[in-house]
C-alpha cells in the first residue's frame, strides 16, 4: 500500500508540474480517498490547492496537522497561506511550531519573522527574517520582508540595502554584498 500511495502522489505531482491541473486534481482526490489518514497526503493536496483555491488549501493543511501535528512543512505552509491572506495573528502559532520543529529551514524562519514583524514585533521579526536570508540568500521574499521591517523599524539604510538586493535578485543581476 505504501508503494501505491507514493506512486499516486508522484503521478499527481508529475501531472501538476506538466500543467495538467484537472488530472492532477483528480489524482490528488484519489490519493485523499484511498489514504485519508496517511501523513503528508493532505499536505501535498493542500499545497496544490493554494495556487487556485487558497481557502481549500488552508483546510487541507489543517487536516494534515490533525494527522501529523509535528509537521514543520505543513505548519510553515499554513503560516505562509495565512500571511498571504493578511492574517498574521493566525499565522503566528503555526509559524512558531514550524520554526521550533525545523529551525534551520528557511521557510520556517521566514514565516515566523514575517508574522512577528507584521504584528509589530519588529526586532524579533527582523532577527528571524535575517536568519531566513542567511539560510537562502537567493530567495527574494526574505529581502522584501526585511526591507519593509527595517523601514518600519526606522532603519532606512538597511531597508535600502535589502531593496537593492531584492531588485538584483528579481532582475537576475548579482546580489550586492
Secondary structure, DSSP 8 states (H G I E B T S, - for coil): -HHHHHHHHHHHHHHHHTT-HHHHHHHHHHHHHH-TTSTTHHHHHHHHHHTT-HHHHHHHHHHHHHH-TT-HHHHHHHHHHHHHTT-HHHHHHHHHHHHHH-TT-HHHHHHHHHHHHHTT-HHHHHHHHHHHHHH-TT-HHHHHHHHHHHHHTT-HHHHHHHHHHHHHHHHT-----
